[in-house]
């Protein structure tokens, strides 16, 4: 389970040190083998490899003549890179993916239960502020299963 936000720095080579609290989980879950890809929101998604393989299989099974399916396959599978966490807990982010997400120095690693989102820190903060400003939580049209949720 990955949750919470970590403010991190990329080094000059484009490496990111995974926070210590996640390293053991990643070694146990996937032998430190990860898959990183792009997301439509212009952030990066980082998955433990076994989790990614399940998603990749679902994407692969979509009908190849469906335009939306082809778009999703090209976006997510076409930009996927296998990466390994080194002995110091670092991952090297491919340059083309750093460019896609406009990652420079300061980044936000956001836990999303089964994966991480990686954002430029300023973009993450701006997006959060904009979403909070435009959403009236009391007027959300929630799916039925959320109506009984207590937080």
N, CA, C and O atoms as a GROMACS GRO file, in nm:
protein
  604
    1UNK      N    1   0.084  -0.118   0.000
    1UNK     CA    2   0.000   0.000   0.000
    1UNK      C    3   0.088   0.125   0.000
    1UNK      O    4   0.168   0.146   0.091
    2UNK      N    5   0.073   0.204  -0.100
    2UNK     CA    6   0.150   0.328  -0.111
    2UNK      C    7   0.054   0.443  -0.088
    2UNK      O    8  -0.046   0.457  -0.158
    3UNK      N    9   0.085   0.526   0.010
    3UNK     CA   10  -0.002   0.640   0.039
    3UNK      C   11   0.084   0.756   0.088
    3UNK      O   12   0.195   0.737   0.137
    4UNK      N   13   0.029   0.876   0.072
    4UNK     CA   14   0.099   0.995   0.118
    4UNK      C   15   0.179   1.062   0.008
    4UNK      O   16   0.195   1.009  -0.102
    5UNK      N   17   0.228   1.180   0.041
    5UNK     CA   18   0.306   1.262  -0.053
    5UNK      C   19   0.446   1.280   0.003
    5UNK      O   20   0.464   1.310   0.121
    6UNK      N   21   0.545   1.262  -0.084
    6UNK     CA   22   0.684   1.286  -0.048
    6UNK      C   23   0.740   1.390  -0.142
    6UNK      O   24   0.731   1.377  -0.264
    7UNK      N   25   0.798   1.495  -0.085
    7UNK     CA   26   0.866   1.597  -0.164
    7UNK      C   27   1.011   1.553  -0.181
    7UNK      O   28   1.082   1.534  -0.082
    8UNK      N   29   1.054   1.537  -0.306
    8UNK     CA   30   1.186   1.481  -0.335
    8UNK      C   31   1.260   1.566  -0.437
    8UNK      O   32   1.202   1.655  -0.500
    9UNK      N   33   1.387   1.536  -0.453
    9UNK     CA   34   1.470   1.604  -0.553
    9UNK      C   35   1.523   1.502  -0.653
    9UNK      O   36   1.562   1.391  -0.616
   10UNK      N   37   1.524   1.541  -0.779
   10UNK     CA   38   1.594   1.463  -0.881
   10UNK      C   39   1.739   1.508  -0.880
   10UNK      O   40   1.767   1.626  -0.863
   11UNK      N   41   1.831   1.414  -0.900
   11UNK     CA   42   1.970   1.455  -0.910
   11UNK      C   43   2.000   1.496  -1.055
   11UNK      O   44   1.913   1.489  -1.141
   12UNK      N   45   2.122   1.538  -1.080
   12UNK     CA   46   2.160   1.588  -1.213
   12UNK      C   47   2.147   1.482  -1.322
   12UNK      O   48   2.132   1.517  -1.440
   13UNK      N   49   2.151   1.354  -1.286
   13UNK     CA   50   2.139   1.246  -1.384
   13UNK      C   51   1.995   1.202  -1.405
   13UNK      O   52   1.968   1.114  -1.486
   14UNK      N   53   1.902   1.263  -1.331
   14UNK     CA   54   1.761   1.225  -1.344
   14UNK      C   55   1.723   1.108  -1.256
   14UNK      O   56   1.626   1.037  -1.283
   15UNK      N   57   1.801   1.088  -1.149
   15UNK     CA   58   1.769   0.979  -1.056
   15UNK      C   59   1.685   1.032  -0.940
   15UNK      O   60   1.696   1.148  -0.900
   16UNK      N   61   1.602   0.944  -0.891
   16UNK     CA   62   1.512   0.974  -0.781
   16UNK      C   63   1.534   0.870  -0.672
   16UNK      O   64   1.535   0.750  -0.700
   17UNK      N   65   1.553   0.915  -0.549
   17UNK     CA   66   1.567   0.822  -0.436
   17UNK      C   67   1.427   0.793  -0.382
   17UNK      O   68   1.358   0.882  -0.333
   18UNK      N   69   1.388   0.667  -0.390
   18UNK     CA   70   1.259   0.625  -0.335
   18UNK      C   71   1.267   0.638  -0.183
   18UNK      O   72   1.366   0.595  -0.123
   19UNK      N   73   1.165   0.697  -0.120
   19UNK     CA   74   1.168   0.710   0.026
   19UNK      C   75   1.189   0.574   0.095
   19UNK      O   76   1.136   0.472   0.052
   20UNK      N   77   1.267   0.577   0.200
   20UNK     CA   78   1.303   0.455   0.274
   20UNK      C   79   1.182   0.374   0.314
   20UNK      O   80   1.186   0.251   0.311
   21UNK      N   81   1.073   0.439   0.352
   21UNK     CA   82   0.955   0.366   0.400
   21UNK      C   83   0.892   0.277   0.294
   21UNK      O   84   0.814   0.188   0.327
   22UNK      N   85   0.925   0.298   0.166
   22UNK     CA   86   0.869   0.216   0.058
   22UNK      C   87   0.967   0.111   0.005
   22UNK      O   88   0.926   0.017  -0.062
   23UNK      N   89   1.093   0.126   0.035
   23UNK     CA   90   1.194   0.041  -0.028
   23UNK      C   91   1.175  -0.107   0.004
   23UNK      O   92   1.177  -0.191  -0.086
   24UNK      N   93   1.156  -0.140   0.131
   24UNK     CA   94   1.138  -0.280   0.169
   24UNK      C   95   1.013  -0.338   0.103
   24UNK      O   96   1.014  -0.452   0.057
   25UNK      N   97   0.906  -0.260   0.100
   25UNK     CA   98   0.782  -0.306   0.034
   25UNK      C   99   0.809  -0.339  -0.112
   25UNK      O  100   0.762  -0.441  -0.162
   26UNK      N  101   0.884  -0.253  -0.180
   26UNK     CA  102   0.910  -0.273  -0.322
   26UNK      C  103   1.001  -0.393  -0.346
   26UNK      O  104   0.981  -0.467  -0.442
   27UNK      N  105   1.099  -0.413  -0.260
   27UNK     CA  106   1.185  -0.531  -0.274
   27UNK      C  107   1.103  -0.657  -0.252
   27UNK      O  108   1.117  -0.754  -0.327
   28UNK      N  109   1.017  -0.657  -0.150
   28UNK     CA  110   0.935  -0.774  -0.121
   28UNK      C  111   0.831  -0.800  -0.230
   28UNK      O  112   0.807  -0.915  -0.267
   29UNK      N  113   0.770  -0.694  -0.281
   29UNK     CA  114   0.661  -0.709  -0.378
   29UNK      C  115   0.709  -0.742  -0.518
   29UNK      O  116   0.641  -0.813  -0.592
   30UNK      N  117   0.827  -0.691  -0.555
   30UNK     CA  118   0.865  -0.705  -0.695
   30UNK      C  119   1.016  -0.714  -0.717
   30UNK      O  120   1.064  -0.691  -0.828
   31UNK      N  121   1.090  -0.747  -0.613
   31UNK     CA  122   1.236  -0.754  -0.623
   31UNK      C  123   1.295  -0.624  -0.678
   31UNK      O  124   1.395  -0.626  -0.750
   32UNK      N  125   1.231  -0.512  -0.644
   32UNK     CA  126   1.274  -0.378  -0.686
   32UNK      C  127   1.264  -0.356  -0.836
   32UNK      O  128   1.328  -0.265  -0.890
   33UNK      N  129   1.183  -0.439  -0.905
   33UNK     CA  130   1.159  -0.421  -1.048
   33UNK      C  131   1.032  -0.340  -1.065
   33UNK      O  132   0.926  -0.379  -1.017
   34UNK      N  133   1.045  -0.226  -1.133
   34UNK     CA  134   0.934  -0.133  -1.148
   34UNK      C  135   0.908  -0.107  -1.296
   34UNK      O  136   0.993  -0.132  -1.382
   35UNK      N  137   0.790  -0.056  -1.323
   35UNK     CA  138   0.757  -0.009  -1.458
   35UNK      C  139   0.706   0.133  -1.441
   35UNK      O  140   0.623   0.162  -1.355
   36UNK      N  141   0.758   0.221  -1.527
   36UNK     CA  142   0.718   0.361  -1.524
   36UNK      C  143   0.661   0.398  -1.660
   36UNK      O  144   0.715   0.359  -1.764
   37UNK      N  145   0.553   0.474  -1.659
   37UNK     CA  146   0.491   0.516  -1.784
   37UNK      C  147   0.431   0.655  -1.764
   37UNK      O  148   0.435   0.711  -1.655
   38UNK      N  149   0.375   0.710  -1.870
   38UNK     CA  150   0.314   0.843  -1.866
   38UNK      C  151   0.166   0.829  -1.830
   38UNK      O  152   0.108   0.721  -1.837
   39UNK      N  153   0.107   0.941  -1.792
   39UNK     CA  154  -0.036   0.947  -1.766
   39UNK      C  155  -0.094   1.065  -1.841
   39UNK      O  156  -0.024   1.161  -1.871
   40UNK      N  157  -0.222   1.057  -1.872
   40UNK     CA  158  -0.290   1.163  -1.947
   40UNK      C  159  -0.285   1.297  -1.875
   40UNK      O  160  -0.300   1.401  -1.939
   41UNK      N  161  -0.264   1.298  -1.743
   41UNK     CA  162  -0.255   1.422  -1.666
   41UNK      C  163  -0.115   1.483  -1.667
   41UNK      O  164  -0.089   1.578  -1.594
   42UNK      N  165  -0.026   1.430  -1.748
   42UNK     CA  166   0.112   1.476  -1.761
   42UNK      C  167   0.193   1.460  -1.634
   42UNK      O  168   0.273   1.545  -1.597
   43UNK      N  169   0.169   1.349  -1.568
   43UNK     CA  170   0.255   1.304  -1.460
   43UNK      C  171   0.306   1.166  -1.503
   43UNK      O  172   0.271   1.117  -1.610
   44UNK      N  173   0.388   1.105  -1.419
   44UNK     CA  174   0.435   0.970  -1.447
   44UNK      C  175   0.371   0.874  -1.348
   44UNK      O  176   0.340   0.912  -1.235
   45UNK      N  177   0.353   0.752  -1.390
   45UNK     CA  178   0.300   0.646  -1.304
   45UNK      C  179   0.409   0.543  -1.283
   45UNK      O  180   0.473   0.498  -1.379
   46UNK      N  181   0.431   0.505  -1.158
   46UNK     CA  182   0.534   0.407  -1.124
   46UNK      C  183   0.465   0.289  -1.056
   46UNK      O  184   0.401   0.304  -0.952
   47UNK      N  185   0.479   0.171  -1.116
   47UNK     CA  186   0.414   0.049  -1.068
   47UNK      C  187   0.517  -0.056  -1.028
   47UNK      O  188   0.622  -0.066  -1.091
   48UNK      N  189   0.488  -0.134  -0.925
   48UNK     CA  190   0.563  -0.259  -0.908
   48UNK      C  191   0.537  -0.344  -1.033
   48UNK      O  192   0.424  -0.347  -1.082
   49UNK      N  193   0.637  -0.411  -1.083
   49UNK     CA  194   0.622  -0.482  -1.210
   49UNK      C  195   0.504  -0.580  -1.213
   49UNK      O  196   0.432  -0.582  -1.312
   50UNK      N  197   0.482  -0.661  -1.108
   50UNK     CA  198   0.367  -0.753  -1.114
   50UNK      C  199   0.233  -0.681  -1.128
   50UNK      O  200   0.144  -0.729  -1.198
   51UNK      N  201   0.217  -0.568  -1.064
   51UNK     CA  202   0.094  -0.489  -1.076
   51UNK      C  203   0.080  -0.437  -1.219
   51UNK      O  204  -0.028  -0.442  -1.278
   52UNK      N  205   0.190  -0.387  -1.273
   52UNK     CA  206   0.188  -0.337  -1.411
   52UNK      C  207   0.150  -0.447  -1.509
   52UNK      O  208   0.073  -0.422  -1.602
   53UNK      N  209   0.203  -0.567  -1.491
   53UNK     CA  210   0.175  -0.676  -1.585
   53UNK      C  211   0.026  -0.707  -1.590
   53UNK      O  212  -0.025  -0.742  -1.696
   54UNK      N  213  -0.043  -0.696  -1.479
   54UNK     CA  214  -0.188  -0.715  -1.477
   54UNK      C  215  -0.258  -0.607  -1.560
   54UNK      O  216  -0.350  -0.636  -1.637
   55UNK      N  217  -0.215  -0.484  -1.543
   55UNK     CA  218  -0.274  -0.372  -1.617
   55UNK      C  219  -0.243  -0.386  -1.766
   55UNK      O  220  -0.330  -0.366  -1.851
   56UNK      N  221  -0.119  -0.420  -1.795
   56UNK     CA  222  -0.078  -0.436  -1.934
   56UNK      C  223  -0.161  -0.544  -2.004
   56UNK      O  224  -0.198  -0.529  -2.120
   57UNK      N  225  -0.190  -0.652  -1.934
   57UNK     CA  226  -0.271  -0.759  -1.992
   57UNK      C  227  -0.411  -0.708  -2.023
   57UNK      O  228  -0.467  -0.742  -2.127
   58UNK      N  229  -0.469  -0.629  -1.935
   58UNK     CA  230  -0.602  -0.572  -1.960
   58UNK      C  231  -0.599  -0.478  -2.080
   58UNK      O  232  -0.690  -0.480  -2.163
   59UNK      N  233  -0.496  -0.397  -2.089
   59UNK     CA  234  -0.483  -0.306  -2.204
   59UNK      C  235  -0.462  -0.386  -2.333
   59UNK      O  236  -0.519  -0.353  -2.437
   60UNK      N  237  -0.380  -0.489  -2.326
   60UNK     CA  238  -0.352  -0.571  -2.444
   60UNK      C  239  -0.478  -0.639  -2.495
   60UNK      O  240  -0.494  -0.658  -2.616
   61UNK      N  241  -0.568  -0.675  -2.405
   61UNK     CA  242  -0.688  -0.748  -2.445
   61UNK      C  243  -0.797  -0.659  -2.503
   61UNK      O  244  -0.900  -0.710  -2.549
   62UNK      N  245  -0.778  -0.529  -2.502
   62UNK     CA  246  -0.878  -0.438  -2.561
   62UNK      C  247  -0.882  -0.458  -2.712
   62UNK      O  248  -0.780  -0.494  -2.772
   63UNK      N  249  -0.996  -0.434  -2.774
   63UNK     CA  250  -1.007  -0.455  -2.919
   63UNK      C  251  -0.918  -0.358  -2.998
   63UNK      O  252  -0.924  -0.236  -2.979
   64UNK      N  253  -0.838  -0.413  -3.086
   64UNK     CA  254  -0.741  -0.332  -3.159
   64UNK      C  255  -0.804  -0.240  -3.264
   64UNK      O  256  -0.737  -0.148  -3.312
   65UNK      N  257  -0.929  -0.262  -3.300
   65UNK     CA  258  -0.994  -0.175  -3.396
   65UNK      C  259  -1.071  -0.060  -3.330
   65UNK      O  260  -1.129   0.024  -3.399
   66UNK      N  261  -1.070  -0.057  -3.197
   66UNK     CA  262  -1.136   0.051  -3.124
   66UNK      C  263  -1.037   0.166  -3.106
   66UNK      O  264  -0.929   0.147  -3.051
   67UNK      N  265  -1.075   0.283  -3.153
   67UNK     CA  266  -0.984   0.399  -3.152
   67UNK      C  267  -0.940   0.437  -3.010
   67UNK      O  268  -0.822   0.466  -2.989
   68UNK      N  269  -1.031   0.437  -2.916
   68UNK     CA  270  -0.997   0.472  -2.778
   68UNK      C  271  -0.902   0.368  -2.719
   68UNK      O  272  -0.807   0.403  -2.650
   69UNK      N  273  -0.929   0.242  -2.746
   69UNK     CA  274  -0.842   0.135  -2.696
   69UNK      C  275  -0.701   0.152  -2.752
   69UNK      O  276  -0.603   0.139  -2.678
   70UNK      N  277  -0.690   0.179  -2.879
   70UNK     CA  278  -0.557   0.199  -2.941
   70UNK      C  279  -0.485   0.318  -2.880
   70UNK      O  280  -0.364   0.313  -2.857
   71UNK      N  281  -0.559   0.426  -2.853
   71UNK     CA  282  -0.499   0.543  -2.789
   71UNK      C  283  -0.442   0.504  -2.653
   71UNK      O  284  -0.327   0.537  -2.622
   72UNK      N  285  -0.522   0.434  -2.573
   72UNK     CA  286  -0.476   0.395  -2.438
   72UNK      C  287  -0.356   0.301  -2.444
   72UNK      O  288  -0.263   0.314  -2.365
   73UNK      N  289  -0.357   0.207  -2.538
   73UNK     CA  290  -0.244   0.116  -2.553
   73UNK      C  291  -0.117   0.192  -2.591
   73UNK      O  292  -0.010   0.168  -2.536
   74UNK      N  293  -0.131   0.284  -2.684
   74UNK     CA  294  -0.014   0.362  -2.728
   74UNK      C  295   0.038   0.451  -2.616
   74UNK      O  296   0.159   0.463  -2.596
   75UNK      N  297  -0.054   0.512  -2.543
   75UNK     CA  298  -0.014   0.603  -2.436
   75UNK      C  299   0.057   0.527  -2.323
   75UNK      O  300   0.170   0.559  -2.288
   76UNK      N  301  -0.010   0.427  -2.269
   76UNK     CA  302   0.042   0.361  -2.150
   76UNK      C  303   0.147   0.255  -2.180
   76UNK      O  304   0.253   0.253  -2.117
   77UNK      N  305   0.120   0.166  -2.275
   77UNK     CA  306   0.217   0.060  -2.306
   77UNK      C  307   0.332   0.117  -2.389
   77UNK      O  308   0.448   0.082  -2.368
   78UNK      N  309   0.298   0.203  -2.483
   78UNK     CA  310   0.401   0.259  -2.571
   78UNK      C  311   0.505   0.343  -2.500
   78UNK      O  312   0.617   0.358  -2.550
   79UNK      N  313   0.471   0.398  -2.386
   79UNK     CA  314   0.564   0.482  -2.310
   79UNK      C  315   0.621   0.411  -2.188
   79UNK      O  316   0.694   0.473  -2.110
   80UNK      N  317   0.588   0.284  -2.169
   80UNK     CA  318   0.633   0.211  -2.050
   80UNK      C  319   0.780   0.175  -2.058
   80UNK      O  320   0.831   0.135  -2.163
   81UNK      N  321   0.848   0.189  -1.945
   81UNK     CA  322   0.989   0.152  -1.932
   81UNK      C  323   1.005   0.066  -1.807
   81UNK      O  324   0.952   0.098  -1.701
   82UNK      N  325   1.079  -0.043  -1.821
   82UNK     CA  326   1.114  -0.123  -1.705
   82UNK      C  327   1.237  -0.060  -1.641
   82UNK      O  328   1.335  -0.029  -1.708
   83UNK      N  329   1.229  -0.041  -1.510
   83UNK     CA  330   1.342   0.018  -1.437
   83UNK      C  331   1.365  -0.063  -1.309
   83UNK      O  332   1.272  -0.125  -1.256
   84UNK      N  333   1.486  -0.062  -1.262
   84UNK     CA  334   1.522  -0.131  -1.139
   84UNK      C  335   1.567  -0.029  -1.036
   84UNK      O  336   1.638   0.067  -1.068
   85UNK      N  337   1.528  -0.051  -0.913
   85UNK     CA  338   1.576   0.031  -0.802
   85UNK      C  339   1.716  -0.020  -0.768
   85UNK      O  340   1.736  -0.140  -0.752
   86UNK      N  341   1.813   0.071  -0.757
   86UNK     CA  342   1.949   0.028  -0.726
   86UNK      C  343   1.965   0.002  -0.576
   86UNK      O  344   1.870   0.017  -0.500
   87UNK      N  345   2.084  -0.038  -0.535
   87UNK     CA  346   2.108  -0.075  -0.395
   87UNK      C  347   2.093   0.043  -0.300
   87UNK      O  348   2.080   0.024  -0.179
   88UNK      N  349   2.094   0.165  -0.352
   88UNK     CA  350   2.075   0.284  -0.269
   88UNK      C  351   1.930   0.333  -0.274
   88UNK      O  352   1.899   0.440  -0.221
   89UNK      N  353   1.842   0.257  -0.338
   89UNK     CA  354   1.702   0.293  -0.344
   89UNK      C  355   1.668   0.397  -0.449
   89UNK      O  356   1.563   0.462  -0.441
   90UNK      N  357   1.756   0.412  -0.548
   90UNK     CA  358   1.732   0.512  -0.653
   90UNK      C  359   1.681   0.446  -0.781
   90UNK      O  360   1.712   0.331  -0.811
   91UNK      N  361   1.602   0.524  -0.855
   91UNK     CA  362   1.561   0.483  -0.988
   91UNK      C  363   1.602   0.593  -1.086
   91UNK      O  364   1.601   0.711  -1.052
   92UNK      N  365   1.637   0.552  -1.205
   92UNK     CA  366   1.674   0.646  -1.310
   92UNK      C  367   1.552   0.667  -1.398
   92UNK      O  368   1.501   0.573  -1.459
   93UNK      N  369   1.506   0.791  -1.404
   93UNK     CA  370   1.390   0.825  -1.486
   93UNK      C  371   1.434   0.853  -1.629
   93UNK      O  372   1.519   0.940  -1.650
   94UNK      N  373   1.380   0.782  -1.726
   94UNK     CA  374   1.418   0.808  -1.866
   94UNK      C  375   1.393   0.954  -1.904
   94UNK      O  376   1.293   1.014  -1.865
   95UNK      N  377   1.486   1.009  -1.980
   95UNK     CA  378   1.480   1.151  -2.016
   95UNK      C  379   1.351   1.188  -2.086
   95UNK      O  380   1.293   1.293  -2.058
   96UNK      N  381   1.303   1.102  -2.178
   96UNK     CA  382   1.180   1.136  -2.252
   96UNK      C  383   1.059   1.141  -2.159
   96UNK      O  384   0.966   1.218  -2.183
   97UNK      N  385   1.059   1.061  -2.053
   97UNK     CA  386   0.949   1.066  -1.957
   97UNK      C  387   0.960   1.188  -1.867
   97UNK      O  388   0.860   1.250  -1.832
   98UNK      N  389   1.084   1.224  -1.829
   98UNK     CA  390   1.103   1.347  -1.750
   98UNK      C  391   1.055   1.468  -1.831
   98UNK      O  392   0.992   1.559  -1.777
   99UNK      N  393   1.084   1.467  -1.959
   99UNK     CA  394   1.043   1.577  -2.046
   99UNK      C  395   0.890   1.580  -2.057
   99UNK      O  396   0.830   1.688  -2.050
  100UNK      N  397   0.826   1.465  -2.075
  100UNK     CA  398   0.681   1.457  -2.086
  100UNK      C  399   0.612   1.518  -1.964
  100UNK      O  400   0.516   1.594  -1.979
  101UNK      N  401   0.661   1.486  -1.846
  101UNK     CA  402   0.599   1.533  -1.721
  101UNK      C  403   0.660   1.666  -1.673
  101UNK      O  404   0.624   1.715  -1.566
  102UNK      N  405   0.752   1.721  -1.750
  102UNK     CA  406   0.819   1.848  -1.716
  102UNK      C  407   0.881   1.841  -1.576
  102UNK      O  408   0.865   1.932  -1.494
  103UNK      N  409   0.954   1.731  -1.552
  103UNK     CA  410   1.020   1.713  -1.423
  103UNK      C  411   1.160   1.773  -1.430
  103UNK      O  412   1.238   1.742  -1.519
  104UNK      N  413   1.190   1.857  -1.335
  104UNK     CA  414   1.321   1.918  -1.327
  104UNK      C  415   1.390   1.878  -1.198
  104UNK      O  416   1.454   1.773  -1.192
  105UNK      N  417   1.379   1.959  -1.095
  105UNK     CA  418   1.449   1.931  -0.969
  105UNK      C  419   1.354   1.881  -0.861
  105UNK      O  420   1.369   1.769  -0.811
  106UNK      N  421   1.256   1.963  -0.824
  106UNK     CA  422   1.163   1.930  -0.716
  106UNK      C  423   1.044   1.853  -0.770
  106UNK      O  424   0.978   1.896  -0.864
  107UNK      N  425   1.018   1.736  -0.710
  107UNK     CA  426   0.907   1.652  -0.753
  107UNK      C  427   0.824   1.608  -0.632
  107UNK      O  428   0.870   1.610  -0.518
  108UNK      N  429   0.702   1.569  -0.661
  108UNK     CA  430   0.613   1.514  -0.558
  108UNK      C  431   0.582   1.369  -0.596
  108UNK      O  432   0.530   1.342  -0.705
  109UNK      N  433   0.614   1.277  -0.506
  109UNK     CA  434   0.583   1.136  -0.524
  109UNK      C  435   0.456   1.110  -0.442
  109UNK      O  436   0.456   1.122  -0.320
  110UNK      N  437   0.349   1.075  -0.512
  110UNK     CA  438   0.218   1.063  -0.449
  110UNK      C  439   0.175   0.917  -0.450
  110UNK      O  440   0.155   0.858  -0.556
  111UNK      N  441   0.160   0.859  -0.332
  111UNK     CA  442   0.115   0.720  -0.320
  111UNK      C  443  -0.031   0.708  -0.358
  111UNK      O  444  -0.114   0.787  -0.314
  112UNK      N  445  -0.062   0.608  -0.441
  112UNK     CA  446  -0.198   0.583  -0.488
  112UNK      C  447  -0.235   0.436  -0.469
  112UNK      O  448  -0.288   0.373  -0.560
  113UNK      N  449  -0.207   0.384  -0.353
  113UNK     CA  450  -0.236   0.247  -0.310
  113UNK      C  451  -0.151   0.143  -0.382
  113UNK      O  452  -0.065   0.081  -0.320
  114UNK      N  453  -0.173   0.122  -0.512
  114UNK     CA  454  -0.098   0.018  -0.584
  114UNK      C  455   0.009   0.074  -0.677
  114UNK      O  456   0.078  -0.001  -0.747
  115UNK      N  457   0.023   0.206  -0.678
  115UNK     CA  458   0.122   0.271  -0.766
  115UNK      C  459   0.156   0.407  -0.706
  115UNK      O  460   0.099   0.450  -0.607
  116UNK      N  461   0.252   0.473  -0.770
  116UNK     CA  462   0.287   0.611  -0.737
  116UNK      C  463   0.258   0.699  -0.857
  116UNK      O  464   0.272   0.655  -0.972
  117UNK      N  465   0.220   0.822  -0.831
  117UNK     CA  466   0.221   0.926  -0.933
  117UNK      C  467   0.343   1.012  -0.903
  117UNK      O  468   0.374   1.038  -0.787
  118UNK      N  469   0.412   1.056  -1.007
  118UNK     CA  470   0.527   1.144  -0.991
  118UNK      C  471   0.500   1.272  -1.068
  118UNK      O  472   0.482   1.271  -1.190
  119UNK      N  473   0.497   1.382  -0.995
  119UNK     CA  474   0.462   1.512  -1.050
  119UNK      C  475   0.575   1.612  -1.030
  119UNK      O  476   0.653   1.600  -0.935
  120UNK      N  477   0.583   1.710  -1.119
  120UNK     CA  478   0.659   1.829  -1.088
  120UNK      C  479   0.591   1.890  -0.965
  120UNK      O  480   0.469   1.902  -0.962
  121UNK      N  481   0.668   1.928  -0.865
  121UNK     CA  482   0.608   1.972  -0.738
  121UNK      C  483   0.518   2.094  -0.756
  121UNK      O  484   0.411   2.100  -0.696
  122UNK      N  485   0.560   2.191  -0.835
  122UNK     CA  486   0.476   2.309  -0.858
  122UNK      C  487   0.346   2.272  -0.930
  122UNK      O  488   0.240   2.323  -0.896
  123UNK      N  489   0.355   2.184  -1.029
  123UNK     CA  490   0.235   2.141  -1.102
  123UNK      C  491   0.140   2.067  -1.007
  123UNK      O  492   0.019   2.087  -1.013
  124UNK      N  493   0.194   1.982  -0.921
  124UNK     CA  494   0.111   1.910  -0.824
  124UNK      C  495   0.038   2.008  -0.732
  124UNK      O  496  -0.083   1.998  -0.713
  125UNK      N  497   0.112   2.102  -0.676
  125UNK     CA  498   0.051   2.198  -0.584
  125UNK      C  499  -0.055   2.283  -0.653
  125UNK      O  500  -0.162   2.306  -0.597
  126UNK      N  501  -0.026   2.330  -0.773
  126UNK     CA  502  -0.124   2.410  -0.849
  126UNK      C  503  -0.249   2.330  -0.880
  126UNK      O  504  -0.361   2.380  -0.867
  127UNK      N  505  -0.230   2.206  -0.922
  127UNK     CA  506  -0.345   2.121  -0.955
  127UNK      C  507  -0.432   2.096  -0.832
  127UNK      O  508  -0.554   2.102  -0.841
  128UNK      N  509  -0.370   2.068  -0.720
  128UNK     CA  510  -0.445   2.044  -0.597
  128UNK      C  511  -0.525   2.168  -0.556
  128UNK      O  512  -0.643   2.159  -0.523
  129UNK      N  513  -0.461   2.283  -0.560
  129UNK     CA  514  -0.529   2.407  -0.524
  129UNK      C  515  -0.647   2.435  -0.618
  129UNK      O  516  -0.754   2.473  -0.572
  130UNK      N  517  -0.626   2.416  -0.748
  130UNK     CA  518  -0.732   2.440  -0.846
  130UNK      C  519  -0.849   2.345  -0.824
  130UNK      O  520  -0.965   2.386  -0.831
  131UNK      N  521  -0.821   2.219  -0.799
  131UNK     CA  522  -0.928   2.122  -0.778
  131UNK      C  523  -1.006   2.152  -0.650
  131UNK      O  524  -1.129   2.144  -0.649
  132UNK      N  525  -0.936   2.187  -0.544
  132UNK     CA  526  -1.005   2.220  -0.419
  132UNK      C  527  -1.090   2.346  -0.433
  132UNK      O  528  -1.196   2.356  -0.372
  133UNK      N  529  -1.044   2.440  -0.513
  133UNK     CA  530  -1.118   2.565  -0.532
  133UNK      C  531  -1.245   2.546  -0.614
  133UNK      O  532  -1.343   2.617  -0.592
  134UNK      N  533  -1.245   2.452  -0.706
  134UNK     CA  534  -1.362   2.437  -0.794
  134UNK      C  535  -1.463   2.332  -0.748
  134UNK      O  536  -1.574   2.327  -0.800
  135UNK      N  537  -1.426   2.249  -0.652
  135UNK     CA  538  -1.515   2.141  -0.609
  135UNK      C  539  -1.586   2.177  -0.479
  135UNK      O  540  -1.523   2.212  -0.379
  136UNK      N  541  -1.718   2.169  -0.484
  136UNK     CA  542  -1.797   2.182  -0.362
  136UNK      C  543  -1.826   2.040  -0.315
  136UNK      O  544  -1.912   1.972  -0.371
  137UNK      N  545  -1.755   1.996  -0.214
  137UNK     CA  546  -1.764   1.858  -0.167
  137UNK      C  547  -1.906   1.819  -0.130
  137UNK      O  548  -1.942   1.701  -0.137
  138UNK      N  549  -1.987   1.915  -0.090
  138UNK     CA  550  -2.125   1.886  -0.052
  138UNK      C  551  -2.217   1.866  -0.171
  138UNK      O  552  -2.331   1.822  -0.155
  139UNK      N  553  -2.170   1.900  -0.290
  139UNK     CA  554  -2.254   1.889  -0.410
  139UNK      C  555  -2.199   1.788  -0.511
  139UNK      O  556  -2.238   1.789  -0.628
  140UNK      N  557  -2.110   1.701  -0.467
  140UNK     CA  558  -2.056   1.602  -0.557
  140UNK      C  559  -2.161   1.497  -0.592
  140UNK      O  560  -2.240   1.457  -0.507
  141UNK      N  561  -2.162   1.455  -0.716
  141UNK     CA  562  -2.250   1.348  -0.761
  141UNK      C  563  -2.174   1.217  -0.742
  141UNK      O  564  -2.106   1.169  -0.834
  142UNK      N  565  -2.186   1.159  -0.624
  142UNK     CA  566  -2.109   1.041  -0.588
  142UNK      C  567  -2.174   0.913  -0.639
  142UNK      O  568  -2.297   0.902  -0.642
  143UNK      N  569  -2.093   0.816  -0.677
  143UNK     CA  570  -2.148   0.685  -0.708
  143UNK      C  571  -2.214   0.626  -0.584
  143UNK      O  572  -2.179   0.661  -0.471
  144UNK      N  573  -2.308   0.539  -0.604
  144UNK     CA  574  -2.388   0.483  -0.494
  144UNK      C  575  -2.300   0.422  -0.385
  144UNK      O  576  -2.329   0.439  -0.266
  145UNK      N  577  -2.194   0.350  -0.423
  145UNK     CA  578  -2.110   0.283  -0.323
  145UNK      C  579  -2.035   0.381  -0.231
  145UNK      O  580  -1.988   0.342  -0.125
  146UNK      N  581  -2.024   0.507  -0.272
  146UNK     CA  582  -1.958   0.607  -0.189
  146UNK      C  583  -2.052   0.673  -0.088
  146UNK      O  584  -2.007   0.733   0.010
  147UNK      N  585  -2.179   0.663  -0.112
  147UNK     CA  586  -2.276   0.735  -0.028
  147UNK      C  587  -2.280   0.684   0.115
  147UNK      O  588  -2.320   0.757   0.206
  148UNK      N  589  -2.240   0.561   0.138
  148UNK     CA  590  -2.240   0.507   0.274
  148UNK      C  591  -2.099   0.511   0.336
  148UNK      O  592  -2.080   0.466   0.448
  149UNK      N  593  -2.003   0.564   0.263
  149UNK     CA  594  -1.865   0.572   0.312
  149UNK      C  595  -1.854   0.676   0.422
  149UNK      O  596  -1.907   0.786   0.411
  150UNK      N  597  -1.785   0.640   0.526
  150UNK     CA  598  -1.759   0.732   0.637
  150UNK      C  599  -1.610   0.752   0.649
  150UNK      O  600  -1.535   0.655   0.661
  151UNK      N  601  -1.566   0.877   0.646
  151UNK     CA  602  -1.423   0.906   0.658
  151UNK      C  603  -1.399   0.985   0.785
  151UNK      O  604  -1.286   1.021   0.815
   0.00000   0.00000   0.00000
